């Protein structure tokens, strides 16, 4: 088994795309990050960590990290490949804020990383990946979906800051940079009922599929059906624009969001864990 690191996203993509697309749902985040690195490289100005563990030309696992963000792991054909990635990162003195991935893969990485560094960790979120191929009818609420514009920038920065704080994460990313990227890609959508009341980001970042997230509704507008309407309308828009399916992550600690997304037509695929190092 060997590990290959790539300095060039195009070279990584040429080698990894078939494997990543083989498990499209499990890899929707990795595919989305790869798409951003290929088409919007200014979103991640620092050099990315791009690695593939393989044996005899067969890929066993892949990993991407876009500093200052966490390491994101692929599905592993052999969990020893995950330990190999941990060793490579430690050998290259990578300071990791955390790791995110499928449950078995993340647990394997945590064990290897703690053995190597003795760095403690905490679980931030237990997530579930969902897939939608058809939007189910939902109760109508007042308002409509619109694309966010430059005039929404101050509100978007405030909402994204609040969203990250609510999740319980230290803000490691540049919030304004994230908002700028979303506005440029035209991926940020708002449900407006006279004024903006809910946010859902989504864009086609896979060959025939789209990713949705984050989704955020300020506390004062919750319980009114705005998030349901926003995600349903955005999902339908993406399907109408040529996507076969949409993916999103839900927080298992939030039964309300899990319920409303399944009501829209999202079906659970697999679980995903997110950890921070202390």
C-alpha positions in Angstrom: 0.0 0.0 0.0 1.3 3.4 -0.9 0.2 7.0 -0.5 0.3 9.6 -3.3 0.0 13.3 -2.5 -0.9 15.8 -5.2 0.0 19.5 -5.5 -2.4 20.0 -8.3 -6.2 19.6 -8.1 -6.5 18.6 -11.7 -4.0 15.8 -11.3 -5.8 14.6 -8.1 -9.2 14.8 -9.9 -7.9 12.8 -12.9 -6.8 10.0 -10.6 -9.6 10.1 -8.0 -12.8 11.0 -9.9 -13.8 7.5 -10.8 -13.5 6.3 -7.3 -15.3 9.3 -5.8 -18.1 9.0 -8.3 -18.5 5.3 -7.6 -19.9 6.2 -4.1 -21.5 9.6 -5.1 -23.7 10.0 -2.0 -21.0 9.1 0.5 -18.5 11.4 -1.4 -20.8 14.3 -2.1 -18.8 16.6 0.2 -15.5 15.6 -1.3 -16.9 16.0 -4.8 -18.2 19.4 -3.9 -14.8 20.5 -2.6 -13.1 19.2 -5.6 -15.5 21.1 -7.9 -14.8 24.3 -6.0 -11.0 23.8 -6.2 -11.3 23.2 -9.9 -13.6 26.0 -10.8 -13.4 28.5 -7.9 -9.8 28.1 -6.6 -9.9 31.6 -4.9 -12.3 30.1 -2.4 -9.4 28.2 -0.8 -6.3 30.3 -1.3 -4.0 28.1 0.8 -2.5 24.9 -0.7 -4.9 22.0 -0.3 -3.9 18.6 1.1 -4.9 16.1 -1.6 -4.0 12.4 -1.1 -4.9 8.9 -2.3 -4.0 5.6 -0.7 -3.7 2.8 -3.2 -2.3 -0.6 -3.9 -1.4 -1.9 -7.3 -3.2 1.1 -8.9 -6.4 0.5 -7.0 -7.6 3.3 -4.8 -8.4 2.3 -1.2 -9.2 5.8 0.2 -8.8 9.5 -0.5 -8.6 12.6 1.6 -8.8 16.4 1.1 -8.1 19.3 3.4 -8.5 22.9 2.5 -6.8 24.9 5.3 -7.9 26.1 7.7 -10.8 23.6 7.5 -10.9 20.0 8.7 -9.7 16.9 7.0 -12.4 15.2 4.9 -12.1 11.5 4.4 -13.5 9.3 1.7 -15.1 5.9 2.1 -12.3 3.3 2.6 -12.0 0.0 0.8 -9.4 -0.9 3.5 -9.3 1.0 6.8 -5.5 0.5 6.9 -5.5 3.2 4.2 -7.0 5.7 6.7 -4.2 5.0 9.2 -1.7 5.5 6.3 -3.2 9.0 5.7 -2.9 9.8 9.4 0.8 8.8 9.4 1.4 11.0 6.3 -0.2 14.0 7.9 1.7 13.6 11.1 5.0 13.0 9.2 4.4 16.3 7.4 3.6 18.2 10.7 0.1 19.0 9.6 -1.8 20.8 12.4 -5.4 19.5 12.1 -8.4 21.3 13.5 -10.5 18.1 13.1 -11.7 15.4 10.8 -15.0 14.6 9.1 -16.1 11.5 7.3 -18.1 8.2 7.5 -18.3 6.7 10.9 -15.9 3.8 10.6 -13.3 5.8 8.7 -13.4 8.7 11.2 -13.1 6.3 14.2 -10.1 4.7 12.5 -8.4 8.0 11.9 -9.0 9.2 15.4 -7.4 6.1 16.9 -4.4 6.4 14.6 -4.0 10.2 15.2 -4.3 9.9 19.0 -1.7 7.2 19.0 0.6 9.4 16.9 0.0 12.8 18.6 -1.9 12.1 21.9 -4.1 14.9 20.8 -7.6 14.8 22.5 -10.7 15.3 20.5 -14.5 15.9 20.9 -17.4 15.0 18.6 -19.0 18.1 17.3 -21.9 16.6 15.3 -23.5 13.3 14.3 -24.8 13.8 10.8 -26.7 11.8 8.2 -26.4 12.1 4.4 -29.8 12.2 2.6 -30.7 12.0 -1.1 -33.7 13.3 -3.0 -34.8 12.4 -6.5 -38.3 13.9 -6.4 -39.8 16.7 -4.3 -42.9 15.7 -2.4 -45.7 18.3 -2.0 -45.4 20.4 1.1 -47.8 22.8 2.8 -47.6 26.3 1.2 -46.4 29.2 3.2 -46.2 32.9 2.3 -43.2 34.1 0.4 -41.0 32.8 -2.4 -37.5 31.7 -3.2 -35.0 34.2 -4.6 -31.3 34.3 -5.3 -29.2 36.3 -2.8 -27.7 39.5 -4.1 -24.9 41.8 -3.2 -27.3 43.9 -1.1 -27.9 40.8 1.2 -24.2 40.6 2.1 -24.3 42.1 5.6 -27.3 39.8 6.5 -25.6 36.7 5.1 -22.4 37.4 7.1 -24.4 37.8 10.2 -26.5 34.6 9.6 -23.5 32.5 8.7 -21.6 33.6 11.8 -24.7 32.7 13.9 -25.1 29.4 12.2 -21.5 28.4 12.8 -21.7 29.5 16.5 -25.0 27.6 16.9 -23.4 24.4 15.6 -20.8 24.9 18.4 -17.7 25.4 16.2 -15.0 27.9 16.5 -15.1 29.9 13.3 -12.0 28.7 11.5 -13.1 29.8 8.1 -13.4 33.4 6.8 -17.1 34.0 6.9 -16.9 37.0 4.5 -14.9 34.9 2.1 -17.5 32.1 2.2 -20.3 34.6 1.6 -18.3 36.2 -1.3 -17.8 32.7 -2.9 -21.5 31.9 -2.5 -22.6 35.1 -4.1 -20.1 34.7 -7.0 -21.3 31.1 -7.6 -25.0 32.2 -7.3 -25.5 29.3 -4.9 -27.1 31.3 -1.9 -30.9 31.4 -2.0 -33.2 33.1 0.4 -36.9 32.5 1.3 -38.4 36.0 1.4 -41.7 36.8 3.1 -41.5 40.5 2.7 -38.0 40.2 4.3 -35.5 37.4 4.2 -36.5 34.7 6.7 -34.5 31.6 5.7 -31.3 30.7 3.9 -30.4 27.6 1.8 -27.3 27.2 -0.3 -27.2 24.8 -3.2 -25.6 24.3 -6.5 -24.8 21.7 -9.1 -21.3 20.6 -8.0 -21.4 16.9 -9.2 -21.8 15.8 -12.8 -25.6 15.0 -12.4 -26.3 16.0 -8.8 -26.4 19.0 -6.5 -25.5 19.6 -2.9 -27.6 21.7 -0.5 -26.2 23.3 2.6 -25.9 25.1 4.8 -29.6 25.7 5.7 -30.3 28.3 8.3 -33.4 30.1 9.8 -33.0 32.6 12.5 -34.7 31.7 15.8 -37.4 34.3 15.5 -38.6 32.9 12.1 -38.6 29.2 13.1 -41.6 27.0 13.3 -43.4 28.7 10.5 -42.5 26.3 7.6 -40.0 28.7 6.0 -37.0 26.3 6.0 -39.2 23.5 4.6 -40.5 25.8 1.8 -37.0 27.1 1.1 -35.3 23.7 0.8 -38.2 22.2 -1.2 -38.2 25.1 -3.7 -34.4 25.1 -4.1 -34.4 21.3 -4.5 -37.0 21.6 -7.2 -35.1 24.4 -8.9 -32.0 22.2 -9.0 -33.9 19.2 -10.4 -35.5 21.5 -13.0 -32.0 22.7 -14.0 -30.8 19.3 -14.9 -29.8 17.6 -11.7 -31.0 14.0 -11.2 -30.7 14.2 -7.4 -29.8 16.4 -4.5 -27.8 15.6 -1.4 -27.8 17.2 2.0 -26.6 16.6 5.6 -28.8 16.6 8.6 -27.9 16.9 12.3 -29.2 13.8 14.1 -29.5 15.9 17.2 -32.2 18.0 15.5 -35.2 15.8 15.0 -37.2 18.7 13.5 -34.9 19.2 10.5 -34.7 15.4 9.9 -38.5 15.3 9.9 -39.0 18.2 7.5 -36.4 17.0 5.0 -37.8 13.5 4.9 -41.2 15.1 4.4 -39.8 17.0 1.3 -38.5 13.7 -0.1 -35.0 13.3 1.3 -34.1 9.7 2.1 -31.3 8.6 4.5 -28.2 7.0 2.9 -25.5 6.8 5.6 -24.1 8.4 8.7 -21.3 10.9 9.0 -19.3 12.2 12.0 -17.6 15.4 12.6 -14.8 15.8 15.2 -12.6 18.7 16.4 -9.2 18.3 18.0 -8.6 20.0 21.2 
